[in-house]
Amino acid sequence: MANAFIGKLMPVYVALQSTKPTTAAATQYIRWGAVRDREFGPELDEVDATTDTSDGVFREYLSTFATHDVSLSGVTSTKAADNLDEIEDYFYTKMGAAEQVVVWVKIFRPSSDATNVYRSYEFPANMKTFKITGTYDDVSTWSSDLSGTGAVTVADGTANTPQNTV
């Protein structure tokens, strides 16, 4: 399994704004730290297009809309570099003002292409949840769910660390 990699090598960055960060303003992205679990990917909605003239007993489906959902969770950290307070404040501020909680997400993973070190996924998303769990006899954790609201830009980069390609 020498070609496998661990989830720790998949950092998540977020820009707390509704407009896309420009290349010149890439510093608008901050590291979403203390992440333990991350799951993301596209999913297509379908409609049933089966009619009385459909072939045999099989249903016919058409793809309609696409979604790109993200689910993150981790350890509630007091380390400033993890930016949890900043992300939580943004969520509550936007929600309190009855505004959409829109962010730009950028997730990296090691690339399988020999000439590239990292592959990145960048897209706008609505933050749907930001929850903190405080179990009596265990470490406090947090979780957040986001729904992509636009196209995903997939790019490969040759930087040694993903931070250099944000």
CNS distance restraints for C-alpha pairs under 8 A (distance, minus, plus):
assign (resid   5 and name CA) (resid   9 and name CA) 7.02 0.50 0.50
assign (resid   5 and name CA) (resid 110 and name CA) 7.45 0.50 0.50
assign (resid   6 and name CA) (resid  10 and name CA) 7.86 0.50 0.50
assign (resid   7 and name CA) (resid  36 and name CA) 7.68 0.50 0.50
assign (resid   7 and name CA) (resid  37 and name CA) 7.44 0.50 0.50
assign (resid   7 and name CA) (resid  38 and name CA) 7.78 0.50 0.50
assign (resid   8 and name CA) (resid  36 and name CA) 7.34 0.50 0.50
assign (resid   9 and name CA) (resid 108 and name CA) 7.85 0.50 0.50
assign (resid   9 and name CA) (resid 109 and name CA) 6.31 0.50 0.50
assign (resid   9 and name CA) (resid 110 and name CA) 6.96 0.50 0.50
assign (resid  10 and name CA) (resid 107 and name CA) 6.68 0.50 0.50
assign (resid  10 and name CA) (resid 108 and name CA) 5.07 0.50 0.50
assign (resid  10 and name CA) (resid 109 and name CA) 4.61 0.50 0.50
assign (resid  10 and name CA) (resid 110 and name CA) 7.30 0.50 0.50
assign (resid  11 and name CA) (resid  31 and name CA) 7.48 0.50 0.50
assign (resid  11 and name CA) (resid  32 and name CA) 7.63 0.50 0.50
assign (resid  11 and name CA) (resid  33 and name CA) 7.93 0.50 0.50
assign (resid  11 and name CA) (resid 107 and name CA) 6.02 0.50 0.50
assign (resid  11 and name CA) (resid 108 and name CA) 5.65 0.50 0.50
assign (resid  11 and name CA) (resid 109 and name CA) 7.35 0.50 0.50
assign (resid  11 and name CA) (resid 162 and name CA) 7.60 0.50 0.50
assign (resid  12 and name CA) (resid  31 and name CA) 6.16 0.50 0.50
assign (resid  12 and name CA) (resid  32 and name CA) 5.46 0.50 0.50
assign (resid  12 and name CA) (resid  33 and name CA) 7.48 0.50 0.50
assign (resid  12 and name CA) (resid  35 and name CA) 7.94 0.50 0.50
assign (resid  12 and name CA) (resid 105 and name CA) 7.31 0.50 0.50
assign (resid  12 and name CA) (resid 106 and name CA) 5.97 0.50 0.50
assign (resid  12 and name CA) (resid 107 and name CA) 4.59 0.50 0.50
assign (resid  12 and name CA) (resid 108 and name CA) 6.61 0.50 0.50
assign (resid  13 and name CA) (resid  29 and name CA) 5.86 0.50 0.50
assign (resid  13 and name CA) (resid  30 and name CA) 5.39 0.50 0.50
assign (resid  13 and name CA) (resid  31 and name CA) 4.45 0.50 0.50
assign (resid  13 and name CA) (resid  32 and name CA) 5.23 0.50 0.50
assign (resid  13 and name CA) (resid 105 and name CA) 5.89 0.50 0.50
assign (resid  13 and name CA) (resid 106 and name CA) 5.07 0.50 0.50
assign (resid  13 and name CA) (resid 107 and name CA) 6.26 0.50 0.50
assign (resid  14 and name CA) (resid  29 and name CA) 5.16 0.50 0.50
assign (resid  14 and name CA) (resid  30 and name CA) 5.48 0.50 0.50
assign (resid  14 and name CA) (resid  31 and name CA) 6.50 0.50 0.50
assign (resid  14 and name CA) (resid  32 and name CA) 6.41 0.50 0.50
assign (resid  14 and name CA) (resid 103 and name CA) 6.56 0.50 0.50
assign (resid  14 and name CA) (resid 104 and name CA) 5.54 0.50 0.50
assign (resid  14 and name CA) (resid 105 and name CA) 4.63 0.50 0.50
assign (resid  14 and name CA) (resid 106 and name CA) 6.20 0.50 0.50
assign (resid  15 and name CA) (resid  21 and name CA) 7.28 0.50 0.50
assign (resid  15 and name CA) (resid  28 and name CA) 5.51 0.50 0.50
assign (resid  15 and name CA) (resid  29 and name CA) 4.34 0.50 0.50
assign (resid  15 and name CA) (resid  30 and name CA) 6.26 0.50 0.50
assign (resid  15 and name CA) (resid 103 and name CA) 5.66 0.50 0.50
assign (resid  15 and name CA) (resid 104 and name CA) 4.95 0.50 0.50
assign (resid  15 and name CA) (resid 105 and name CA) 6.56 0.50 0.50
assign (resid  16 and name CA) (resid  28 and name CA) 7.67 0.50 0.50
assign (resid  16 and name CA) (resid  29 and name CA) 7.56 0.50 0.50
assign (resid  16 and name CA) (resid  87 and name CA) 7.41 0.50 0.50
assign (resid  16 and name CA) (resid  90 and name CA) 7.00 0.50 0.50
assign (resid  16 and name CA) (resid 102 and name CA) 7.35 0.50 0.50
assign (resid  16 and name CA) (resid 103 and name CA) 4.97 0.50 0.50
assign (resid  16 and name CA) (resid 104 and name CA) 6.75 0.50 0.50
assign (resid  17 and name CA) (resid 102 and name CA) 6.30 0.50 0.50
assign (resid  17 and name CA) (resid 103 and name CA) 5.15 0.50 0.50
assign (resid  17 and name CA) (resid 104 and name CA) 6.78 0.50 0.50
assign (resid  18 and name CA) (resid 102 and name CA) 5.04 0.50 0.50
assign (resid  18 and name CA) (resid 103 and name CA) 5.55 0.50 0.50
assign (resid  18 and name CA) (resid 104 and name CA) 6.99 0.50 0.50
assign (resid  18 and name CA) (resid 124 and name CA) 7.49 0.50 0.50
assign (resid  19 and name CA) (resid 104 and name CA) 7.77 0.50 0.50
assign (resid  20 and name CA) (resid 104 and name CA) 6.65 0.50 0.50
assign (resid  20 and name CA) (resid 124 and name CA) 7.50 0.50 0.50
assign (resid  21 and name CA) (resid  25 and name CA) 5.85 0.50 0.50
assign (resid  21 and name CA) (resid  26 and name CA) 6.00 0.50 0.50
assign (resid  21 and name CA) (resid  28 and name CA) 6.53 0.50 0.50
assign (resid  21 and name CA) (resid  29 and name CA) 7.80 0.50 0.50
assign (resid  21 and name CA) (resid 104 and name CA) 7.77 0.50 0.50
assign (resid  22 and name CA) (resid  26 and name CA) 6.06 0.50 0.50
assign (resid  26 and name CA) (resid 166 and name CA) 5.82 0.50 0.50
assign (resid  27 and name CA) (resid 166 and name CA) 7.49 0.50 0.50
assign (resid  29 and name CA) (resid 166 and name CA) 7.09 0.50 0.50
assign (resid  30 and name CA) (resid  83 and name CA) 7.31 0.50 0.50
assign (resid  31 and name CA) (resid  81 and name CA) 7.47 0.50 0.50
assign (resid  31 and name CA) (resid  82 and name CA) 6.50 0.50 0.50
assign (resid  31 and name CA) (resid  83 and name CA) 6.83 0.50 0.50
assign (resid  32 and name CA) (resid  82 and name CA) 5.85 0.50 0.50
assign (resid  32 and name CA) (resid  83 and name CA) 6.11 0.50 0.50
assign (resid  32 and name CA) (resid  84 and name CA) 7.00 0.50 0.50
assign (resid  33 and name CA) (resid  81 and name CA) 7.03 0.50 0.50
assign (resid  33 and name CA) (resid  82 and name CA) 3.85 0.50 0.50
assign (resid  33 and name CA) (resid  83 and name CA) 6.39 0.50 0.50
assign (resid  33 and name CA) (resid  84 and name CA) 7.10 0.50 0.50
assign (resid  34 and name CA) (resid  74 and name CA) 5.42 0.50 0.50
assign (resid  34 and name CA) (resid  75 and name CA) 5.50 0.50 0.50
assign (resid  34 and name CA) (resid  76 and name CA) 6.98 0.50 0.50
assign (resid  34 and name CA) (resid  77 and name CA) 6.40 0.50 0.50
assign (resid  34 and name CA) (resid  82 and name CA) 5.97 0.50 0.50
assign (resid  35 and name CA) (resid  72 and name CA) 6.82 0.50 0.50
assign (resid  35 and name CA) (resid  73 and name CA) 5.71 0.50 0.50
assign (resid  35 and name CA) (resid  74 and name CA) 4.21 0.50 0.50
assign (resid  35 and name CA) (resid  75 and name CA) 6.71 0.50 0.50
assign (resid  36 and name CA) (resid  72 and name CA) 7.68 0.50 0.50
assign (resid  36 and name CA) (resid  73 and name CA) 5.89 0.50 0.50
assign (resid  36 and name CA) (resid  74 and name CA) 4.48 0.50 0.50
assign (resid  36 and name CA) (resid  75 and name CA) 7.06 0.50 0.50
assign (resid  37 and name CA) (resid  71 and name CA) 7.90 0.50 0.50
assign (resid  37 and name CA) (resid  72 and name CA) 5.66 0.50 0.50
assign (resid  37 and name CA) (resid  73 and name CA) 5.21 0.50 0.50
assign (resid  37 and name CA) (resid  74 and name CA) 6.33 0.50 0.50
assign (resid  38 and name CA) (resid  70 and name CA) 7.32 0.50 0.50
assign (resid  38 and name CA) (resid  71 and name CA) 5.78 0.50 0.50
assign (resid  38 and name CA) (resid  72 and name CA) 4.59 0.50 0.50
assign (resid  38 and name CA) (resid  73 and name CA) 6.64 0.50 0.50
assign (resid  39 and name CA) (resid  70 and name CA) 5.72 0.50 0.50
assign (resid  39 and name CA) (resid  71 and name CA) 5.18 0.50 0.50
assign (resid  39 and name CA) (resid  72 and name CA) 6.54 0.50 0.50
assign (resid  40 and name CA) (resid  68 and name CA) 6.95 0.50 0.50
assign (resid  40 and name CA) (resid  69 and name CA) 5.58 0.50 0.50
assign (resid  40 and name CA) (resid  70 and name CA) 4.33 0.50 0.50
assign (resid  40 and name CA) (resid  71 and name CA) 6.36 0.50 0.50
assign (resid  41 and name CA) (resid  68 and name CA) 5.40 0.50 0.50
assign (resid  41 and name CA) (resid  69 and name CA) 6.03 0.50 0.50
assign (resid  41 and name CA) (resid  70 and name CA) 6.97 0.50 0.50
assign (resid  42 and name CA) (resid  66 and name CA) 6.74 0.50 0.50
assign (resid  42 and name CA) (resid  67 and name CA) 5.58 0.50 0.50
assign (resid  42 and name CA) (resid  68 and name CA) 4.30 0.50 0.50
assign (resid  42 and name CA) (resid  69 and name CA) 6.69 0.50 0.50
assign (resid  43 and name CA) (resid  66 and name CA) 5.68 0.50 0.50
assign (resid  43 and name CA) (resid  67 and name CA) 5.34 0.50 0.50
assign (resid  43 and name CA) (resid  68 and name CA) 6.31 0.50 0.50
assign (resid  43 and name CA) (resid  69 and name CA) 7.98 0.50 0.50
assign (resid  44 and name CA) (resid  63 and name CA) 6.12 0.50 0.50
assign (resid  44 and name CA) (resid  64 and name CA) 6.81 0.50 0.50
assign (resid  44 and name CA) (resid  65 and name CA) 5.79 0.50 0.50
assign (resid  44 and name CA) (resid  66 and name CA) 4.45 0.50 0.50
assign (resid  44 and name CA) (resid  67 and name CA) 6.43 0.50 0.50
assign (resid  45 and name CA) (resid  63 and name CA) 5.71 0.50 0.50
assign (resid  45 and name CA) (resid  64 and name CA) 5.49 0.50 0.50
assign (resid  45 and name CA) (resid  65 and name CA) 5.26 0.50 0.50
assign (resid  45 and name CA) (resid  66 and name CA) 6.12 0.50 0.50
assign (resid  45 and name CA) (resid  67 and name CA) 7.86 0.50 0.50
assign (resid  46 and name CA) (resid  61 and name CA) 6.08 0.50 0.50
assign (resid  46 and name CA) (resid  62 and name CA) 5.43 0.50 0.50
assign (resid  46 and name CA) (resid  63 and name CA) 4.48 0.50 0.50
assign (resid  46 and name CA) (resid  64 and name CA) 5.59 0.50 0.50
assign (resid  46 and name CA) (resid  65 and name CA) 7.56 0.50 0.50
assign (resid  47 and name CA) (resid  61 and name CA) 5.58 0.50 0.50
assign (resid  47 and name CA) (resid  62 and name CA) 5.46 0.50 0.50
assign (resid  47 and name CA) (resid  63 and name CA) 6.60 0.50 0.50
assign (resid  47 and name CA) (resid  64 and name CA) 6.96 0.50 0.50
assign (resid  48 and name CA) (resid  59 and name CA) 7.01 0.50 0.50
assign (resid  48 and name CA) (resid  60 and name CA) 6.03 0.50 0.50
assign (resid  48 and name CA) (resid  61 and name CA) 4.76 0.50 0.50
assign (resid  48 and name CA) (resid  62 and name CA) 6.69 0.50 0.50
assign (resid  49 and name CA) (resid  59 and name CA) 7.32 0.50 0.50
assign (resid  49 and name CA) (resid  60 and name CA) 5.13 0.50 0.50
assign (resid  49 and name CA) (resid  61 and name CA) 5.22 0.50 0.50
assign (resid  49 and name CA) (resid  62 and name CA) 6.48 0.50 0.50
assign (resid  50 and name CA) (resid  54 and name CA) 5.82 0.50 0.50
assign (resid  50 and name CA) (resid  59 and name CA) 5.25 0.50 0.50
assign (resid  50 and name CA) (resid  60 and name CA) 4.84 0.50 0.50
assign (resid  50 and name CA) (resid  61 and name CA) 7.12 0.50 0.50
assign (resid  54 and name CA) (resid  58 and name CA) 7.51 0.50 0.50
assign (resid  54 and name CA) (resid  59 and name CA) 7.42 0.50 0.50
assign (resid  54 and name CA) (resid  60 and name CA) 7.28 0.50 0.50
assign (resid  67 and name CA) (resid 147 and name CA) 7.05 0.50 0.50
assign (resid  67 and name CA) (resid 148 and name CA) 6.16 0.50 0.50
assign (resid  67 and name CA) (resid 149 and name CA) 7.50 0.50 0.50
assign (resid  68 and name CA) (resid 147 and name CA) 5.97 0.50 0.50
assign (resid  68 and name CA) (resid 148 and name CA) 4.67 0.50 0.50
assign (resid  68 and name CA) (resid 149 and name CA) 7.62 0.50 0.50
assign (resid  69 and name CA) (resid 145 and name CA) 7.48 0.50 0.50
assign (resid  69 and name CA) (resid 146 and name CA) 5.83 0.50 0.50
assign (resid  69 and name CA) (resid 147 and name CA) 4.56 0.50 0.50
assign (resid  69 and name CA) (resid 148 and name CA) 5.73 0.50 0.50
assign (resid  70 and name CA) (resid 145 and name CA) 5.76 0.50 0.50
assign (resid  70 and name CA) (resid 146 and name CA) 5.04 0.50 0.50
assign (resid  70 and name CA) (resid 147 and name CA) 6.30 0.50 0.50
assign (resid  70 and name CA) (resid 148 and name CA) 7.59 0.50 0.50
assign (resid  71 and name CA) (resid 143 and name CA) 7.50 0.50 0.50
assign (resid  71 and name CA) (resid 144 and name CA) 5.99 0.50 0.50
assign (resid  71 and name CA) (resid 145 and name CA) 4.61 0.50 0.50
assign (resid  71 and name CA) (resid 146 and name CA) 6.45 0.50 0.50
assign (resid  72 and name CA) (resid 143 and name CA) 5.59 0.50 0.50
assign (resid  72 and name CA) (resid 144 and name CA) 5.28 0.50 0.50
assign (resid  72 and name CA) (resid 145 and name CA) 6.40 0.50 0.50
assign (resid  73 and name CA) (resid 141 and name CA) 7.21 0.50 0.50
assign (resid  73 and name CA) (resid 142 and name CA) 5.51 0.50 0.50
assign (resid  73 and name CA) (resid 143 and name CA) 4.05 0.50 0.50
assign (resid  73 and name CA) (resid 144 and name CA) 6.29 0.50 0.50
assign (resid  74 and name CA) (resid 141 and name CA) 5.56 0.50 0.50
assign (resid  74 and name CA) (resid 142 and name CA) 5.50 0.50 0.50
assign (resid  74 and name CA) (resid 143 and name CA) 6.51 0.50 0.50
assign (resid  75 and name CA) (resid 139 and name CA) 6.99 0.50 0.50
assign (resid  75 and name CA) (resid 140 and name CA) 6.10 0.50 0.50
assign (resid  75 and name CA) (resid 141 and name CA) 4.31 0.50 0.50
assign (resid  75 and name CA) (resid 142 and name CA) 6.09 0.50 0.50
assign (resid  76 and name CA) (resid  84 and name CA) 7.62 0.50 0.50
assign (resid  76 and name CA) (resid 132 and name CA) 7.38 0.50 0.50
assign (resid  76 and name CA) (resid 139 and name CA) 7.80 0.50 0.50
assign (resid  76 and name CA) (resid 140 and name CA) 5.45 0.50 0.50
assign (resid  76 and name CA) (resid 141 and name CA) 4.77 0.50 0.50
assign (resid  76 and name CA) (resid 142 and name CA) 5.70 0.50 0.50
assign (resid  77 and name CA) (resid  82 and name CA) 6.91 0.50 0.50
assign (resid  77 and name CA) (resid  84 and name CA) 7.14 0.50 0.50
assign (resid  78 and name CA) (resid  82 and name CA) 7.74 0.50 0.50
assign (resid  78 and name CA) (resid  84 and name CA) 7.88 0.50 0.50
assign (resid  79 and name CA) (resid  83 and name CA) 7.61 0.50 0.50
assign (resid  80 and name CA) (resid  84 and name CA) 7.65 0.50 0.50
assign (resid  80 and name CA) (resid  85 and name CA) 7.89 0.50 0.50
assign (resid  83 and name CA) (resid  87 and name CA) 6.25 0.50 0.50
assign (resid  84 and name CA) (resid  88 and name CA) 6.01 0.50 0.50
assign (resid  85 and name CA) (resid  89 and name CA) 5.95 0.50 0.50
assign (resid  86 and name CA) (resid  90 and name CA) 6.20 0.50 0.50
assign (resid  87 and name CA) (resid  91 and name CA) 6.31 0.50 0.50
assign (resid  88 and name CA) (resid  92 and name CA) 6.29 0.50 0.50
assign (resid  88 and name CA) (resid 130 and name CA) 6.99 0.50 0.50
assign (resid  89 and name CA) (resid  93 and name CA) 5.91 0.50 0.50
assign (resid  90 and name CA) (resid  94 and name CA) 6.11 0.50 0.50
assign (resid  90 and name CA) (resid 101 and name CA) 7.88 0.50 0.50
assign (resid  91 and name CA) (resid  95 and name CA) 6.07 0.50 0.50
assign (resid  91 and name CA) (resid 101 and name CA) 6.13 0.50 0.50
assign (resid  91 and name CA) (resid 127 and name CA) 7.45 0.50 0.50
assign (resid  91 and name CA) (resid 130 and name CA) 7.49 0.50 0.50
assign (resid  92 and name CA) (resid  96 and name CA) 5.79 0.50 0.50
assign (resid  93 and name CA) (resid  97 and name CA) 6.24 0.50 0.50
assign (resid  94 and name CA) (resid  98 and name CA) 6.32 0.50 0.50
assign (resid  94 and name CA) (resid  99 and name CA) 5.08 0.50 0.50
assign (resid  94 and name CA) (resid 100 and name CA) 6.48 0.50 0.50
assign (resid  94 and name CA) (resid 101 and name CA) 5.57 0.50 0.50
assign (resid  95 and name CA) (resid  99 and name CA) 5.76 0.50 0.50
assign (resid  95 and name CA) (resid 100 and name CA) 6.99 0.50 0.50
assign (resid  95 and name CA) (resid 101 and name CA) 6.60 0.50 0.50
assign (resid 100 and name CA) (resid 126 and name CA) 6.97 0.50 0.50
assign (resid 101 and name CA) (resid 126 and name CA) 5.44 0.50 0.50
assign (resid 101 and name CA) (resid 127 and name CA) 5.47 0.50 0.50
assign (resid 101 and name CA) (resid 128 and name CA) 7.64 0.50 0.50
assign (resid 102 and name CA) (resid 124 and name CA) 6.92 0.50 0.50
assign (resid 102 and name CA) (resid 125 and name CA) 5.61 0.50 0.50
assign (resid 102 and name CA) (resid 126 and name CA) 4.53 0.50 0.50
assign (resid 102 and name CA) (resid 127 and name CA) 6.29 0.50 0.50
assign (resid 103 and name CA) (resid 124 and name CA) 5.77 0.50 0.50
assign (resid 103 and name CA) (resid 125 and name CA) 5.46 0.50 0.50
assign (resid 103 and name CA) (resid 126 and name CA) 6.34 0.50 0.50
assign (resid 103 and name CA) (resid 127 and name CA) 7.11 0.50 0.50
assign (resid 104 and name CA) (resid 122 and name CA) 7.10 0.50 0.50
assign (resid 104 and name CA) (resid 123 and name CA) 5.66 0.50 0.50
assign (resid 104 and name CA) (resid 124 and name CA) 4.33 0.50 0.50
assign (resid 104 and name CA) (resid 125 and name CA) 6.05 0.50 0.50
assign (resid 105 and name CA) (resid 121 and name CA) 7.79 0.50 0.50
assign (resid 105 and name CA) (resid 122 and name CA) 5.55 0.50 0.50
assign (resid 105 and name CA) (resid 123 and name CA) 5.50 0.50 0.50
assign (resid 105 and name CA) (resid 124 and name CA) 6.14 0.50 0.50
assign (resid 105 and name CA) (resid 125 and name CA) 6.90 0.50 0.50
assign (resid 106 and name CA) (resid 120 and name CA) 6.57 0.50 0.50
assign (resid 106 and name CA) (resid 121 and name CA) 5.45 0.50 0.50
assign (resid 106 and name CA) (resid 122 and name CA) 4.35 0.50 0.50
assign (resid 106 and name CA) (resid 123 and name CA) 6.76 0.50 0.50
assign (resid 106 and name CA) (resid 166 and name CA) 7.90 0.50 0.50
assign (resid 107 and name CA) (resid 120 and name CA) 5.55 0.50 0.50
assign (resid 107 and name CA) (resid 121 and name CA) 5.25 0.50 0.50
assign (resid 107 and name CA) (resid 122 and name CA) 6.67 0.50 0.50
assign (resid 108 and name CA) (resid 118 and name CA) 6.37 0.50 0.50
assign (resid 108 and name CA) (resid 119 and name CA) 5.64 0.50 0.50
assign (resid 108 and name CA) (resid 120 and name CA) 4.39 0.50 0.50
assign (resid 108 and name CA) (resid 121 and name CA) 6.50 0.50 0.50
assign (resid 108 and name CA) (resid 162 and name CA) 6.66 0.50 0.50
assign (resid 109 and name CA) (resid 118 and name CA) 5.62 0.50 0.50
assign (resid 109 and name CA) (resid 119 and name CA) 5.44 0.50 0.50
assign (resid 109 and name CA) (resid 120 and name CA) 6.53 0.50 0.50
assign (resid 110 and name CA) (resid 117 and name CA) 5.91 0.50 0.50
assign (resid 110 and name CA) (resid 118 and name CA) 4.51 0.50 0.50
assign (resid 110 and name CA) (resid 119 and name CA) 6.08 0.50 0.50
assign (resid 111 and name CA) (resid 116 and name CA) 6.12 0.50 0.50
assign (resid 111 and name CA) (resid 117 and name CA) 5.45 0.50 0.50
assign (resid 111 and name CA) (resid 118 and name CA) 4.70 0.50 0.50
assign (resid 111 and name CA) (resid 119 and name CA) 5.15 0.50 0.50
assign (resid 111 and name CA) (resid 156 and name CA) 7.32 0.50 0.50
assign (resid 112 and name CA) (resid 116 and name CA) 7.67 0.50 0.50
assign (resid 113 and name CA) (resid 117 and name CA) 7.50 0.50 0.50
assign (resid 115 and name CA) (resid 158 and name CA) 7.08 0.50 0.50
assign (resid 116 and name CA) (resid 156 and name CA) 6.01 0.50 0.50
assign (resid 116 and name CA) (resid 157 and name CA) 5.37 0.50 0.50
assign (resid 116 and name CA) (resid 158 and name CA) 4.71 0.50 0.50
assign (resid 116 and name CA) (resid 159 and name CA) 7.98 0.50 0.50
assign (resid 117 and name CA) (resid 156 and name CA) 7.48 0.50 0.50
assign (resid 117 and name CA) (resid 157 and name CA) 6.04 0.50 0.50
assign (resid 117 and name CA) (resid 158 and name CA) 4.97 0.50 0.50
assign (resid 117 and name CA) (resid 159 and name CA) 6.45 0.50 0.50
assign (resid 117 and name CA) (resid 160 and name CA) 6.70 0.50 0.50
assign (resid 118 and name CA) (resid 156 and name CA) 5.77 0.50 0.50
assign (resid 118 and name CA) (resid 157 and name CA) 5.32 0.50 0.50
assign (resid 118 and name CA) (resid 158 and name CA) 6.56 0.50 0.50
assign (resid 118 and name CA) (resid 159 and name CA) 7.31 0.50 0.50
assign (resid 118 and name CA) (resid 161 and name CA) 7.93 0.50 0.50
assign (resid 118 and name CA) (resid 162 and name CA) 6.76 0.50 0.50
assign (resid 119 and name CA) (resid 154 and name CA) 7.04 0.50 0.50
assign (resid 119 and name CA) (resid 155 and name CA) 5.63 0.50 0.50
assign (resid 119 and name CA) (resid 156 and name CA) 4.36 0.50 0.50
assign (resid 119 and name CA) (resid 157 and name CA) 6.25 0.50 0.50
assign (resid 120 and name CA) (resid 153 and name CA) 7.85 0.50 0.50
assign (resid 120 and name CA) (resid 154 and name CA) 5.64 0.50 0.50
assign (resid 120 and name CA) (resid 155 and name CA) 5.27 0.50 0.50
assign (resid 120 and name CA) (resid 156 and name CA) 6.27 0.50 0.50
assign (resid 120 and name CA) (resid 157 and name CA) 7.79 0.50 0.50
assign (resid 121 and name CA) (resid 152 and name CA) 6.27 0.50 0.50
assign (resid 121 and name CA) (resid 153 and name CA) 5.64 0.50 0.50
assign (resid 121 and name CA) (resid 154 and name CA) 4.74 0.50 0.50
assign (resid 121 and name CA) (resid 155 and name CA) 6.73 0.50 0.50
assign (resid 122 and name CA) (resid 152 and name CA) 5.57 0.50 0.50
assign (resid 122 and name CA) (resid 153 and name CA) 5.13 0.50 0.50
assign (resid 122 and name CA) (resid 154 and name CA) 6.66 0.50 0.50
assign (resid 123 and name CA) (resid 148 and name CA) 6.63 0.50 0.50
assign (resid 123 and name CA) (resid 149 and name CA) 7.56 0.50 0.50
assign (resid 123 and name CA) (resid 150 and name CA) 6.25 0.50 0.50
assign (resid 123 and name CA) (resid 151 and name CA) 6.18 0.50 0.50
assign (resid 123 and name CA) (resid 152 and name CA) 4.82 0.50 0.50
assign (resid 123 and name CA) (resid 153 and name CA) 6.46 0.50 0.50
assign (resid 124 and name CA) (resid 148 and name CA) 5.73 0.50 0.50
assign (resid 124 and name CA) (resid 149 and name CA) 5.55 0.50 0.50
assign (resid 124 and name CA) (resid 150 and name CA) 5.75 0.50 0.50
assign (resid 124 and name CA) (resid 151 and name CA) 7.76 0.50 0.50
assign (resid 124 and name CA) (resid 152 and name CA) 7.99 0.50 0.50
assign (resid 125 and name CA) (resid 146 and name CA) 5.95 0.50 0.50
assign (resid 125 and name CA) (resid 147 and name CA) 5.16 0.50 0.50
assign (resid 125 and name CA) (resid 148 and name CA) 4.03 0.50 0.50
assign (resid 125 and name CA) (resid 149 and name CA) 5.03 0.50 0.50
assign (resid 125 and name CA) (resid 150 and name CA) 7.36 0.50 0.50
assign (resid 126 and name CA) (resid 146 and name CA) 5.42 0.50 0.50
assign (resid 126 and name CA) (resid 147 and name CA) 5.26 0.50 0.50
assign (resid 126 and name CA) (resid 148 and name CA) 6.42 0.50 0.50
assign (resid 126 and name CA) (resid 149 and name CA) 6.77 0.50 0.50
assign (resid 127 and name CA) (resid 144 and name CA) 7.31 0.50 0.50
assign (resid 127 and name CA) (resid 145 and name CA) 6.16 0.50 0.50
assign (resid 127 and name CA) (resid 146 and name CA) 4.41 0.50 0.50
assign (resid 127 and name CA) (resid 147 and name CA) 6.67 0.50 0.50
assign (resid 128 and name CA) (resid 144 and name CA) 7.26 0.50 0.50
assign (resid 128 and name CA) (resid 145 and name CA) 5.49 0.50 0.50
assign (resid 128 and name CA) (resid 146 and name CA) 5.36 0.50 0.50
assign (resid 128 and name CA) (resid 147 and name CA) 7.12 0.50 0.50
assign (resid 129 and name CA) (resid 143 and name CA) 7.56 0.50 0.50
assign (resid 129 and name CA) (resid 144 and name CA) 5.01 0.50 0.50
assign (resid 129 and name CA) (resid 145 and name CA) 5.25 0.50 0.50
assign (resid 129 and name CA) (resid 146 and name CA) 7.19 0.50 0.50
assign (resid 130 and name CA) (resid 142 and name CA) 7.14 0.50 0.50
assign (resid 130 and name CA) (resid 143 and name CA) 5.80 0.50 0.50
assign (resid 130 and name CA) (resid 144 and name CA) 4.48 0.50 0.50
assign (resid 130 and name CA) (resid 145 and name CA) 7.10 0.50 0.50
assign (resid 131 and name CA) (resid 142 and name CA) 5.38 0.50 0.50
assign (resid 131 and name CA) (resid 143 and name CA) 5.24 0.50 0.50
assign (resid 131 and name CA) (resid 144 and name CA) 6.33 0.50 0.50
assign (resid 132 and name CA) (resid 140 and name CA) 7.21 0.50 0.50
assign (resid 132 and name CA) (resid 141 and name CA) 5.73 0.50 0.50
assign (resid 132 and name CA) (resid 142 and name CA) 4.19 0.50 0.50
assign (resid 132 and name CA) (resid 143 and name CA) 6.55 0.50 0.50
assign (resid 133 and name CA) (resid 140 and name CA) 5.62 0.50 0.50
assign (resid 133 and name CA) (resid 141 and name CA) 5.15 0.50 0.50
assign (resid 133 and name CA) (resid 142 and name CA) 5.90 0.50 0.50
assign (resid 134 and name CA) (resid 138 and name CA) 7.62 0.50 0.50
assign (resid 134 and name CA) (resid 139 and name CA) 7.14 0.50 0.50
assign (resid 134 and name CA) (resid 140 and name CA) 4.52 0.50 0.50
assign (resid 134 and name CA) (resid 141 and name CA) 6.63 0.50 0.50
assign (resid 135 and name CA) (resid 139 and name CA) 6.83 0.50 0.50
assign (resid 135 and name CA) (resid 140 and name CA) 6.18 0.50 0.50
assign (resid 157 and name CA) (resid 165 and name CA) 6.95 0.50 0.50
assign (resid 159 and name CA) (resid 164 and name CA) 6.07 0.50 0.50
assign (resid 159 and name CA) (resid 165 and name CA) 6.25 0.50 0.50
assign (resid 160 and name CA) (resid 164 and name CA) 7.43 0.50 0.50
assign (resid 161 and name CA) (resid 165 and name CA) 7.43 0.50 0.50
assign (resid 162 and name CA) (resid 166 and name CA) 6.64 0.50 0.50
